[in-house]
Amino acid sequence: MATNIHNSGKKIRFDCVDTWKGSWEHHLSDEDVDKHFPDEGSRWQMKNLKKKDLFGQFTRNIKPVRHVITPVKNDEREGGQAVR
């Protein structure tokens, strides 16, 4: 979506709202990852993308379109705080 916004040339801001806490699989021990993810590539990815780095990974992923995205860290349905 951010790429489409960028390519449109319009001045549109895109708010990305998330907790960046991860889902259940981000909280697994390495042993549990081995049990739940039999594919070697999936195991490697899950072991190397730990909960503490989710926002960092998001930031790296959006780097080319960061100028149109406002990350908003939020645990609730309304409100939240923009992360600059």
N, C-alpha and C positions, 0 to 999 in steps of 0.2 A: 504494500500500500504506500509506504514512504517513497519507494522508487517512482511509483505513478505520480505521486504529489510532486516530487522533484522534477520529473519529466514534463509535467503540465506547465511549469513556469509560473504557476499561481502562488501567491503568498498564503499558504495554508500551513497551520501548525497541527501536528499529529501527536496527541497525548497517548502514551503507552502506560497503562495502569497495571501494576502487578505488585505482589508482595516480595518477589525475588527470594522467597523462602524455599521454593522448590516443591515438588510433590513427593509422594511416598518413596519413590525410588532414589531420590537424592539423599535420603536419610539412612540408607542401607549400609551395613558394614561391608567390607570387601568380601567376606565369606558369603554373605547373603546375596551380593551382586553375582558371585559365581553361581549360586543356586538358581537365581531368577533369570539370569541372562546367559543362556548356553552359547550364544554366538560370540566369538572372540572379539570382534569389532565393537559390539554393544558393551561387552564387559570392560574393554579398554576405555570407551567413552564414559561409562558410568563411574568408573574408578577415578578418572581424571577430571570430571566435572562435578566437583563437590559443591555442596550447598553454599559454602562461603564465597564461591566464585561465580555464582549465577549472574549477578549484576555486572561483574567484569566481563563475562562472556557476552552478555547482551550488548554492552558498550562496544566491544570489539566487532560484533556482528553488524551494528548499525553505523559504524564509522563513516561509510560513504554517504549516508543520508542523515547524519546526526543533526544537521542544520534545520531539518523540518520536524524533528522528534523531540518531545518533552517527556522524559521518563517521570512517572509519578509513582512513588512508593506508597502503597495503600493496603491496609488490611480490611478496610470497611467498604461498603458499597458506595458511600458518598464521602466527599472530602478528600483528604490526602495531601501529600506534600511533594511538590515538584523537586526532582533531584537534578541539580545543575552540575 
